Amino acid sequence: MALNGIDVRCSAIVFRKGGVLLVRRTRDGIAVWTLPGGTPREGESMAACARRELSEETGVSADPSRVAFVLEAVPPGGSRRRLDIVFLVTGLVPGAEPQAREPGVEPCFVPVDQLSELELRPPIAGYLRGLRQQGARRYAPYLGNLWRPADGAGRHDALLSSFR
């Protein structure tokens, strides 16, 4: 989903024991590690996107219930920016093992203490370690889609203008 030069992405953080679920993406012989995630489809909520992408890329089903953090990536001199809403996932089925389901995408649990050795994109190893240590005490609530139809004429426009 691209909005006025902003590419929106939704990602999922899945911790298990001392590891975090990452995907190794290989393109043109170059490998980078990322959180499972991708772009929302038309009409899809951000949480639903994170859930779908997690399943598509890793075969793991779980509930992205909390926003862990939001990050932005803008290359120097770039006209495009990426906004990534990163969800903390709960409800992982015990013993669930990730499976490669897409070409060039290899999911696996990586020990959190080895993250600094990887080519992790974006470079969030320290944030993942901190989140793992802080646990559920540090998160932003996900409010979901709060749009509601306006009760009266003009009220909806006035509400929208308050966000501009």
C-alpha positions as CSV (number, residue, x, y, z in Angstrom):
1,M,0.0,0.0,0.0
2,A,1.5,3.3,-1.0
3,L,0.1,6.6,0.1
4,N,1.7,9.9,-1.2
5,G,5.2,8.4,-1.3
6,I,4.8,6.3,1.9
7,D,5.0,2.6,1.6
8,V,3.2,0.9,4.5
9,R,4.4,-2.4,5.8
10,C,3.1,-4.6,8.7
11,S,5.5,-6.9,10.4
12,A,5.3,-9.5,13.2
13,I,7.6,-10.2,16.1
14,V,7.4,-13.8,17.4
15,F,9.5,-14.7,20.4
16,R,10.0,-18.3,21.5
17,K,12.3,-19.2,24.3
18,G,15.5,-17.3,23.6
19,G,14.8,-16.7,19.9
20,V,12.9,-14.5,17.5
21,L,11.3,-15.6,14.2
22,L,13.1,-14.0,11.2
23,V,13.1,-14.7,7.5
24,R,16.2,-14.8,5.4
25,R,15.4,-13.2,2.1
26,T,17.8,-14.0,-0.8
27,R,17.7,-12.0,-4.0
28,D,20.4,-11.9,-6.6
29,G,22.7,-13.9,-4.3
30,I,22.4,-11.3,-1.5
31,A,20.8,-12.4,1.8
32,V,19.3,-10.1,4.4
33,W,17.2,-11.0,7.5
34,T,13.9,-9.3,8.2
35,L,10.8,-9.8,10.4
36,P,8.0,-11.6,8.6
37,G,5.7,-9.0,7.1
38,G,4.5,-7.2,4.0
39,T,2.1,-4.8,2.4
40,P,-1.6,-4.6,3.4
41,R,-4.1,-5.5,0.7
42,E,-7.0,-3.2,-0.1
43,G,-9.5,-3.1,2.8
44,E,-7.2,-5.2,5.0
45,S,-6.5,-4.0,8.6
46,M,-2.9,-3.7,9.7
47,A,-3.2,-6.5,12.2
48,A,-4.8,-8.8,9.6
49,C,-2.0,-8.0,7.2
50,A,0.7,-9.0,9.8
51,R,-1.3,-12.2,10.6
52,R,-1.6,-13.1,6.9
53,E,2.0,-12.3,6.0
54,L,3.3,-14.3,9.1
55,S,1.3,-17.3,7.8
56,E,2.3,-16.9,4.2
57,E,6.0,-16.5,4.8
58,T,6.5,-18.9,7.8
59,G,3.5,-21.2,8.0
60,V,3.0,-20.0,11.6
61,S,-0.4,-18.9,12.8
62,A,-0.6,-16.5,15.7
63,D,-2.4,-13.3,16.9
64,P,-0.7,-9.9,16.4
65,S,-2.4,-8.2,19.3
66,R,-0.1,-5.4,20.3
67,V,2.0,-2.8,18.5
68,A,5.5,-3.2,19.6
69,F,6.8,-0.2,17.7
70,V,6.5,1.8,14.5
71,L,9.5,2.5,12.4
72,E,10.2,4.7,9.5
73,A,12.9,4.2,6.8
74,V,13.8,7.1,4.5
75,P,16.9,6.8,2.3
76,P,19.1,9.9,2.0
77,G,17.7,12.1,-0.7
78,G,14.9,9.6,-1.2
79,S,11.4,10.6,-2.2
80,R,9.9,7.5,-0.8
81,R,9.6,6.4,2.8
82,R,8.6,3.2,4.4
83,L,6.4,3.1,7.5
84,D,6.4,-0.3,9.3
85,I,3.9,-1.1,12.0
86,V,5.5,-3.9,14.0
87,F,3.2,-6.1,16.0
88,L,4.1,-8.3,19.0
89,V,2.5,-11.7,18.4
90,T,0.9,-13.8,21.1
91,G,-0.9,-17.1,21.0
92,L,1.8,-19.0,19.2
93,V,0.9,-22.7,19.1
94,P,3.4,-24.6,21.2
95,G,5.9,-26.5,19.1
96,A,4.9,-24.7,15.9
97,E,7.8,-24.8,13.5
98,P,8.3,-22.3,10.7
99,Q,8.3,-23.7,7.2
100,A,9.6,-22.1,3.9
101,R,6.5,-21.3,1.9
102,E,7.8,-18.7,-0.6
103,P,10.8,-18.9,-3.0
104,G,13.8,-17.0,-1.6
105,V,12.3,-16.8,1.9
106,E,13.7,-19.0,4.7
107,P,12.1,-18.6,8.1
108,C,13.8,-19.7,11.3
109,F,14.0,-18.8,15.0
110,V,17.3,-17.0,15.6
111,P,18.8,-16.7,19.1
112,V,18.3,-13.0,20.3
113,D,21.9,-12.8,21.4
114,Q,23.1,-13.6,17.9
115,L,21.1,-10.8,16.1
116,S,24.0,-8.4,16.0
117,E,25.9,-11.0,13.8
118,L,23.2,-10.8,11.1
119,E,22.5,-8.4,8.2
120,L,19.2,-7.4,9.8
121,R,17.0,-4.9,7.8
122,P,16.1,-2.5,9.2
123,P,18.8,-2.6,11.9
124,I,16.5,-3.3,14.9
125,A,18.6,-5.9,16.8
126,G,18.9,-3.7,19.9
127,Y,15.2,-2.9,19.9
128,L,14.3,-6.6,19.6
129,R,16.7,-7.5,22.5
130,G,15.1,-4.7,24.6
131,L,11.6,-5.8,23.8
132,R,12.4,-9.4,24.7
133,Q,13.8,-8.2,28.1
134,Q,10.9,-5.8,28.8
135,G,8.3,-8.3,27.7
136,A,4.6,-7.1,27.7
137,R,5.4,-4.1,29.9
138,R,6.5,-2.1,26.9
139,Y,4.1,-1.8,24.0
140,A,1.7,0.5,22.3
141,P,-2.0,-0.7,22.1
142,Y,-3.4,-1.4,18.7
143,L,-6.8,0.3,18.4
144,G,-7.6,-1.1,15.0
145,N,-9.9,0.6,12.5
146,L,-11.8,3.3,14.5
147,W,-13.7,4.7,11.5
148,R,-17.5,5.1,12.2
149,P,-20.1,6.7,10.0
150,A,-21.1,10.2,10.9
151,D,-24.3,10.7,12.8
152,G,-24.9,14.2,11.3
153,A,-24.1,16.1,8.2
154,G,-20.7,17.8,8.5
155,R,-19.6,16.1,11.7
156,H,-17.5,13.6,9.8
157,D,-15.7,16.3,7.9
158,A,-15.1,18.3,11.1
159,L,-13.6,15.2,12.8
160,L,-11.3,14.5,9.8
161,S,-10.1,18.1,9.8
162,S,-9.1,17.8,13.4
163,F,-6.5,15.2,12.4
164,R,-4.9,17.3,9.6
